[in-house]
Amino acid sequence: MTEGRKRIAIIENHELGIYSIRHDLVKAIAEKYDVTVLTEVDDSFKNGDLEKLVHFVDVGKAVLNPATALKYYGRLKKALQKATPDVVLTFTIRPAIYGNLVTRSLKLPTISTITGTGPLFDSRSISYTIARQLYKRVLKKTKFVFFPNYDDLNGFVERGYIKREQARRVPGSGINYEQFSPQPSTRANDGKFVFLYISRLIKDKGVMEYVEAASILKDHFPNAAFHIVGPLWTGNKKSLTVTADELNGWIEKKWIVYHDKQKDVRPFIANADCVVMPSYREGMNNVLLEAASMARPLIATDVTGCRDIVDNGVNGLLCKVKSGKDLAEKMKRMMSLSSGERETMGQKGREKMIKEFDKKIVIRSYLEAIEEVLQSDVNSRESLIVNGIPNNQSPIDD
């Protein structure tokens, strides 16, 4: 810890999110404050550059199973008590819920980011029913709640989860358009047309539709190749999870080419002719941001968090959600375009990223919010002293 510097704690699901999506933001915060990251650590990024700037604490995985959740809550509380942060930031749904439960009990000012809602508003599953009930409670005292799109923001306000004055919108995690700049393909002149899907292999990210489209097109377009980058994922409900047997079946049938999890997706994007994201719903899809920034044409579903990025017919094509057949039609259309038309799409996408999704916009929004919370805390303490209230007595009601 650096003497005199304020302390920030960041709660995230997994270190993967810190090192990929939130890398630049965490680095910028660490330049001004002492930062502790509370997350699940599996040493995938051991000796990464952020280890020199922030302190990682492994608190395990946030899950909705009651018995496991209580243990996670205890680890989180103990870690926060030790870190003694001045402000806490939470990212994604479960850290938002558990993080705010803990920070409320410890009276720690909190800024939460709802990175996406998925089927939160409509699903009748027990998990999402519990999540809806918890959201009604846990965000009442949160200083600011950030959203990547206005659909989710308005949904939380209209349902009374938060007040309008708590809500702020930022363009997702933004994009570092210098890091994700166009790169030349390293592919041999093999005559292939390469589609690329990048995501954890969970069904609401549209992987089943992607594979269905590949199976439809493979026989008719032997030059088409369908690549997947991303790990099998066990952190979701079994009904949403792709199994190893399913994946191996796709590979054996030669519907897809599989690359597993990758630390750096840029070479794969550079070698793709088109990047595909048939997700059911997004906060703001980072893969699309990265691919557009690298001047690749896109195909994505016409849903929140995808259509914000893809202007249909301009920098890509939009397809129907949960329809492998419609996705296959859009893939056929993309292949029918000339290389010049696809190149123009890519250029338009990069222009949009620079204008609307620059990561500097996101970083500035968070730094300003942190400063606002810190200044509010200073003003509150000064007011307590002026009014004769002991400085160690909290003005926040339980």
N, C-alpha and C positions, 0 to 999 in steps of 0.2 A: 504494500500500500504506500502511496505517495502522500506525505504529510500535507494537509491543507486541501487536498483534492476531494471533491464529492464522490460518493460511491453509488454505482448503478448495478443492479442485479437484472439479469436477463433470463427468463424462463422459456425454454424451447423444448419441443418434443425430442429431438435427436440432434446430435452434433452435425449431421449431414446438412440440416437446415441452416446452421450457423456458418458452415464453411462454403455453402453454395449460395443459397438465396440471399442470406443476410450478411455475407462476408464483409462487403464494403461498408454497410451500416455499422456493424459491430466495430470495425476498425476505426471509423470516424468517431464513434462514441468513446472508444478507448484512448483517443488522442486528447480528449478533454477531461475524462473521468477515469477513476479506478473501476474496472468492470469485472464482475463475477458472473459466469454463465452456468446456470443450473439446467442440466439436460441429461439425456441418456448418452453415455460414452462407451463406444466399443473399440476404440483405438484405430478406427478406419483412417483417421487423420492425424495419427501420432506424429509429433514433431512438425505439425503444420505451423504456418507463420503466425496464426492467432495465439498459439500457446505462449508466445513471447510477450503478448500484449494483454491477455486476459487470463483470469484464473478459472479453470473448468472444475466443476463439481458434479460428479456422477450421482444423480438422484433417481436413476432408473426411468422406466417407461410409465407415462401417464395413461391409465386405462380406466374403464368405467366399471369393471368388476369390483363390487363393494369391498371385499376383503383386501384385494391388492391395492385398491384406491386409498384405503386407510393407511397402509404402509407407505405409499407414495406421499400422501399428505404429511405424514410424520417426518419423512426424510426432507421434504421441501421446507417444512417449518424449521427444522433444526438447522438446515443450511442457511436459511435467511436470517435466523437469529445470530448465527456466527458471522455472516457477511455484513450485517448492520447497514444495509443500503439506505441511501437517502431517497431514491426512486427505484421502482421495480417496473420492468417492461415484460409483458407476456406476449407470446405469439402462438397462434393456432388454438383450436377449440378447447382441448383438455387443459393445457396450461392456463388458458384464460379462466376456466372454471375453478380448478384447484388453486391456481395462483392467487386469484382474487379472494377465495375463501381464506387462504393463509394470510395474505397481506392485510385483509380486513381485520383479522384477529390480532395482528401485530401492529395495526395502525400505520401501515406503510403506504405512502401515496403511489398509485399504480397507473400505468398507461398500458392499455391492452390493444392488441391488433387481432381482429377477426379476419383471418386470411381467406376464409371461404366457409360457406354454410352447408354445402352439399344438400342432402334432403332434409335438413333440420326443420324447416317450416312445415313440411308435408308428411314426412315418414311417421308411421304408427308404431314403429319398433320401440321396444322398451328403452334401448339406449338413447334414441333421440327424444323420446318422451321425457326421460330423466333430464337430458340436456336442456330441453326447453324450460322445465321447471327450475333448474338451477340458474339458468341465465336470468330469469325473472328476479332472482335474489342477488346474485353475486356481483353484478355490474352497477348496482345502485350507488356505491361510493367510489367507483373508478373515476379518476380525474378526467381522462380522455379515452375514447374508444375509436381506433382507426379502422377504416374499411377500404378495401380496394375498389369497390364499385358502389354506385348509388342504390342499386336494387337491394343489396344486403343492408346498407345503412338505413334506408327507409323502412325495411322490414323490421329491424330491431326497434326503431323509434315507434312505429305504428303498433307494435305488440307490447309496448311499454317496458321493454327490457332496459332501455336507456332513455335519457332525455335528449332532446334535439341539441342542446348546448354542449353535451358531452361528445357528440359525434364529429369526426373529421374524416375527410376522404383524401386518400393519396393514391397515385396510380400504381397500385400493387407494390411490389418490391422495387419497381423501376428496373432500368437496365443500364449497365455500364457499356455504352455503345463503343467505347474505345477498346475495351477488353473483347467484346463480341463484335468485332469488325469483320468485314468480308475477307475470306481466305480462299486461295485457289484450291481446287480439288486435287487430291493426290491419287485419285483412282486412275487405273490404267484405262485406255480407250476400249472398254469391254462391251460397249453398245447397250449397257443396262440402263434402265430408268429406275433410280433408287428412291423409294419412299422411306421415310424414317419416322418412327414413333419413339418418344422418350418419356418414360414415366415408371413409377412403381407399378407392378402388375396387379392392379386391383380393378374390378369390373366397372366401377363408376367412372373410371378414367377412359372408358371406351375401348379397352384392349380387345374385348370379345368382338366388337364391331369391326375393328381394324383387321383382326384375323379372318373374320367372315368375308370382308371385302377382298382380302388377299386370296382366299380360297376361290372366290368367284372369278377373279381376274387372272389367276395364275395360268390356267390352261389356254386362255384366249390371248394372253400377252406374255409369252415366255421371256421377253426381255425385261419384264417388270420384276423388281426385287423389293421385298418388304422387310425392312430391318427393324429390330427392337433393341433399345438400350434401356435397361432398368432392372431392378432386382425383384425376385419373388418377395412378397410382403405378407407377414403374419400379424401385423399390428391392427388389422381390421377384422370385422366380422367374417366368419367362415363363408357365409353366403356371398360375400363380395371378393373373396380371395381366389386367385388363380393357383391351382395346385401344380406341383412339379410334374405330375403325370400329364396334365393338360399341356403344359409347356413342351414337354418332351414329345408329345404327340404332334404338335404343330411343327416342331423341328424335323421329326422323322418324315412327315408328309411333304417337307420342303416348302411349306407355305411361308415360313419366315426364316430370317437369319438373325440369330440371337447373340447379343454382346454382353449381357449381364450388366451389373452396375459399373459405371465409369466415373472417375474423378473429374475428368475433363471431357465434356461432350462436344467441344468445338470441332475437333477433327471429323467427327461423325456428321455434324451439321454441314461442314464444308463439303463433304463427299456425297451429300444428299441432293437430289433434284427437287424434292418437295418434302416438307415436314408436316406431319399429320397429327392432330389432336382431337379425337372424337369424344371428348369428355362430356359427362351428363350435366355438369355445372362447375364453375370455377369462381374463385375470388378474383384473381387475375392470373392467367396461366403464364408461368415463367418460361416454359419451353417455347411458347409462341413468341414471347418477347425476345428471347435469345436468338431464335431462328430468324425472325424479322430483322433484327439488328444486324445479322450476318447476311442480309439480302437474299434470303431464301423465300420462295413463294410458299404459301400455307394452305392447308385445308383444315377447317375446324367446324365444330358443331355450332349451330345458331343458338347459343345459350349465353347467359351472363358470364362474364369473365373470358369469353372467347370472341364474341362478336364485338367487344370493346376494342379488340386488337385487329381483327380481320375485317377489312372493308370489302364486302363481297364484290368480286370482279376487279378490284383495284390492286390489293396486295395478296389476294388469295381467294379461296372459294369457301362458302358456308354450306354445310350439309345438315340434314335432319338428324335430330338426336335419337339415339338408340336404333339406328337403321343402317345395318351393314350394306344393304342394297343401294341406298342413296349415296353412302360414302363411296361405294365402288363406282357409281356413275360420275361422281365428282373427280375421282381419281382418273377415270377414262378421259374426262374433259381436260384435266391438267396435262395428261400425256399428249393430247391432241394439239395443244398450243405449241407454237414455234418456240425455239430456244430464246429468241429475242423477246417474245411476249412474256415468257417466264422471267427473263432477266429484268424487264420493266417492272413486273410485279414485285420482284425482290427489291429493286431500288425504291419503289414507292413505300414498301414496308420499312426500310431503313430510315427514310425521311420521316415517317410517322413516329418511329421510336425516338429519334433525336428531338423532335418537336414536342411530343406529348409524354414520353415515358423516361426521360433522363433520370438516372438514379440520384443525381444531385438534388433534384426536386424532393425526393423522398427523404434523403438524409437531412436536408435542411428542415423539413417539416418535423422530424423527430427531435432534432437538436433544439428547435424552438419550443417544442412542447415540454421537453425536459427542463429547459431554462424557466419556462412559465410555471411549472410545478414547483421548482426549487424556490423561485421568487415568491410564489404564493405561500410556501411554507415559512419563509423568512418573515413575510408580512404578518402571517398568522401568529408567529411567536412574538413578534414585536407588539402586536395588539394585546396578546395575553399579558405581557409584562406591564403595558400601559394600564390595563384594567385590573392589575393586581392579582391575576391568576397565576399560580405557580407554573413555572416553565415546563415541569415534567408532567403536568396534567393535560391530557389530550382533550381538544375541543371536539373530537369526532365521536359521535354516538355509536354504540355497538348496533 
